[in-house]
């Protein structure tokens, strides 16, 4: 964690440029395949070709989403495991992510081929573009498993400390596609099939380059055993990759609904079925480029924002928010001016096949992208909230605009016809922006009101030198586990750590004690898995784990809570205790200790136990309270002193 202190001291503008620019380039490169196809297909085949590739787009996005589900999840799991020095199972996590990404690709192939033309018609293909969609899609499907594995590997390679290698692999594939498209379409006269072959060739080369990396990875070594299904590893990976999957699935839903609506309303307009569909495909590619730049800015800033928020350097957090929004606004303003002033340039870039098509596409581009600045700022704010661990606000905000867009896309065309589908976008932008503004103004006030307190001023506890057992106490709320731990420590003449380990973690990491202390509080019980997966929280968990190991390495002691039994599971002198008690007994204890009413005590126990269980099971592969995880389980209703004496007797027996 010491290496991260510069995140709290270096100039924020310099840090943002360092982290965001590579992220932006990676995102732009990742979407080049489809965009390049659109450009050359539009110019070489015509707008029907663009409409056909647009039909296949939702299927490829499903594959992309599944690859990120396992890839981003595995990358996050890899980073967390390295931070906790839990390297023994990393290779299994990587192997399982690769395997499941490949198997997902096989499933997509099977569904796509078996669904055939009926599936294509279901997601928006028309009689005019169906044969082209078939020719393009049936080639693209074939590479889906390897293309998905390549994308999964790219995420893992970045987390392994080689972002340039991952970006280089993707860039090589994109360049091959850029060269292959005009060669196949214009020189070899292969039409839309040529574009598909150029795409899968680029994907295959990128896959090979990424696969070669596995032989020289830095933090893990892949073997045949790495690919044996491990559901414990998969559970962690999928929890960390869920947000990436949901983001992609929202794109699929929007695209499919719009494809269907464009065909339906286009058929009863002067433009027909295919012109609106083709125009929408082109406009979405332009939208995708701008949005990826904005997301790259915010995603690149995540580790910087998370660290400074955790360190309570709220002045720097506010400065980062201003910079992120400013950069996003500048990019979007430039793009908006260009889209509104010279839309025909962008439309013709993707091929201009007839005056009617050009007229419609230009008009709809101006409508759909008119408020892209609000779209991007809203998405950036959602990512910012995730960066600081505000999962309850970040999750709904991240899909808010998409939900509004789906609803309005269904309603507005009833009154405005086919162009209403495009008007739905700025309307959704306004609604989402208003709600986001309310949330962010509230956050800004909180940051202004908070005192900047990056490092605890409390004196650090002295480390013991006495040899002997390290005793961890896990407990249910109201079981008097902390008091029992203190009595055990007094009986053995060793220190008891509870809040003290938080001070050590804060000192070592630069994060604030309050932030680390709240990790397993019940305040974030809603969507707790998402909260615990955020960058800022994972960094705090890593700092806490290091503090626990440092305390244990110093000598015999008692450590209460914080999943210390799991963190120290490989310690040679560990004695793990779990304290439980009947609910009625615990309720009485809570009422005595905190002055709660009976109803308040019951709710407090339920919330606290749920939070501890969720925290423990999120960061471990064990079940909280399972007797197999502990050397001794005690019902403290026999009495606090009696429970402490029982533990003392056990420790003295096993230490003899």
Secondary structure, 3 states (H helix, E strand, C coil): CHHHHHHHCCCHHHHHHHHHHHHHHHHHHHCHHHHHHHHHHHHHCCHHHHHHHHHHHHHHHHHHHHHHHHHHHHHHHHHHHHHCCCCCCHHHHHHHHHHHHHHHHHHHHHHHHHHHHHHHHHCCCCCCCHHHHHHHHHHHHHHHHHHHHHHHHHHHHHHCCCHHHHHHHHHHHHHHHHHHHHHHHHHCCCHHHHHHHHHHHHHHHHHHHHHHHHHHCCCCCCCHHHHCCCHHHHHHHHHHHHHHHHHHHHHHHHHHHHHHHHHHHHHCCCCHHHHHHHHHHHHHHHHHHHHHHHHHHHHHHHHHHHHHHHCCCHHHHHHHHHHHHHHHHHHHHHHHHHHHHCHHHHHHHCCCCCHHHHHHHHHHHHHHCCCHHHHHHHHHHHHHHHHCCCHHHHHHHHHHHHHHHHHHHHHHHHHHCCHHHHHHHHHHHHHHHHHHHHHHHHHHHHHHHCCCCCCCCCCCCCCCCCCCCEEEEEECCCCCHHHHHHHHHHHHCCEEECCHHHHHHHHHHCCCHHHHHHHHCHHHCCCHHHHHHCHHHHHHHHHHHHHHHHHHHHCCEEEECCCHHHHCCCCCCEEEEEEECCHHHHHHHHHHHHCCCHHHHHHHHHHHHHHHHHHHHHHCCCCCCCHHHCCEEEEHHHCHHHHHHHHHHHHHHHHC
